Amino acid sequence: MIDIQGDDILSLIPQRPPMVVVDRLYGLNDIGCLGLHSCLTILPDNLFCESGVFVEAGIIEHMAQSAAARVGYRYMLENVAVPIGFIASVDKFKLYRLPHIGDILDTVINDIHSVDNIKLIEVITSINGELIAKCRMKIFMKTGT
């Protein structure tokens, strides 16, 4: 069982407070990162909260950091330095509702396609099993120097 929380998450992503919007990575499968989930408990002091609501930009940033944490974990397993990744595009973003303070975002990523250093993924975010947002992201991984 994988369960990475708190400051240990910072070893998997490039962001630093107050921009960190992933506070847990958990799942069952160490090989290939299948079944990994990322979470965020929305606190009142979160940079992306306005009037008790976690805004759309925060959800997209959470999705991107979830992808980064998953990649970071994969490279950590291989004991290799994590390459820099860039979001090349966000497509088919659908927002069903905005979360509120106290909600816990639960996000899972599915690999769709990979060509060279470009990965296409599907990102699904829910709260207590209720789908709140989904999208596809293309991520470019910078390798080498």
Sequence and secondary structure as in RCSB ss.txt:
>XXXX:A:sequence
MIDIQGDDILSLIPQRPPMVVVDRLYGLNDIGCLGLHSCLTILPDNLFCESGVFVEAGIIEHMAQSAAARVGYRY
MLENVAVPIGFIASVDKFKLYRLPHIGDILDTVINDIHSVDNIKLIEVITSINGELIAKCRMKIFMKTGT
>XXXX:A:secstr
 EEEEGGGGGGT S  TTS    EEEES  STTTT EEEEE  TT TTEETTEE HHHHHHHHHHHHHHHHHHHH
HHTT    EEEEEEEEEEEE    BTT EEEEEEEEEEEETTEEEEEEEEEETTEEEEEEEEEEEEE   
